[in-house]
Amino acid sequence: MTKILICDDSIAEVRLIQAVLDKAGYRSVVTNDPTAIERTIDAERPNLILLDVVMPQRNGYQVCRDLKGNTEYNRIPVVVVSSKDQDSDKFWAREQGADGYVVKPFTPEQLLGTIKRFV
């Protein structure tokens, strides 16, 4: 079963994403702490990461850059899921190595369509 790691500090957003993933047959794991994402990846070995941008202590751009710069993690696709909707936000995510970008609020079809490109 495909395992997807959700990294978002909003419990409500996590629950919404989990509901979409569960209904589509994916297994989801969660970390609300962007400073702990590497430990979660090591423990869970996800097939894909859904990553929020606006989080305390370490934003999603920093997390993405760190993951993509690390040979242990850089093959895992990262899809940014953010309310930041400017072209510059999407550009910056690509610059940090993000493989995809989904804007909140999203439809289940938008989220799943992006996920299916990578898993």
N, C-alpha and C positions, 0 to 999 in steps of 0.2 A: 504494500500500500504506500502511495506517495505521501511523504511527511512534509508539512509546511510549517516553518517557524514564523510566528507573528511577533514582531517587536514593536510594541506601541504602549505608551504609558497611560492611555485612556482605556479603562475597563469596558466602558460602553462600546467603544470602537472594536475592541478585541472580541466582545461577544457577538457583535454584528458580523464581523469577518468570519468568526468560527461557525456561525449559523450557515453562512453561504458555503463554506468549505465542507462542513459535515453533510449538508444536503447533497453536495456533489460527489461525496465518497472519499474525500481527502481526510487524512489524519492531521490534526493541528496540535502544535505545541506552542507555548507562549512564554515570553519573558517581557515583563513590564520595565525592566531595568537595562537600558542600553549599555551600561558599563559591565554587564554580566553576559553579554551575547556570546562571546567566545566560549565561555564555560557551558552555556546551553547548547551551542553547536557541537562541542566536544561530546557532551552527554547524549544528545539526541540524533545527531547526524542527519539533518533535514535535507530534502531534495531541492528546496527553494526557500527563500526568505522574503517575507513581506515586511517592509520597514517604513515606519513613520519618520517624518523629518523633525517635527517640533517636539523635542523631549528634553528633560532636564539633564544637566551634567555632560551629556554627549549627544549631539544632534545626529540625525540620520545621515547627513552628508559625511560627517566624521566617521561614523560607523561603517558606511559603505566604502569610503576610501581606505580605512584600515583593513577591512575584509578583503577587498580586491588587491591590496598591496601585500597580502600574506599568502604564500604559496600553499598553505594548508587549507585555506578557505576560498581562494579566488575562483574556483570552478563552480561554486554554488551560485546559481542565478539569484540576483537581488532585484526585487520589484519594489520601488518606492510607492507607498500609498499615502498621499498627503492632501491636505486641503489647499496647499500652496499651488496655485493654478497659473502662474505667470510663465511665459516662455522662458524667462531667465531661470526660474526654479527648475524646469525640466532640463534645460541646458546644463545647469550646475550639477544636477543628479547624474546626467550622462558623463560629465567631466570627472565625477568621482567614481565612475565605473558601473553605475546602475544599468541593469539590463532592460528594465521596463519602468513605466510610470503610470499610476492610476490615480485619478483625482477624486477626492472625497467631496461630496457624496457620490457614490458610484452605484450602478445597477449590478446585480449579481452577474449578469451577462458580461458586463465590462470587466469585472474582476476575473471571472473564470476564463474569459477569452484571452486575457493577458497571461494568466497562469499556464494555460494550455500551450502557449508558444514555447514554454521552457521545460515542461515536465511531460 
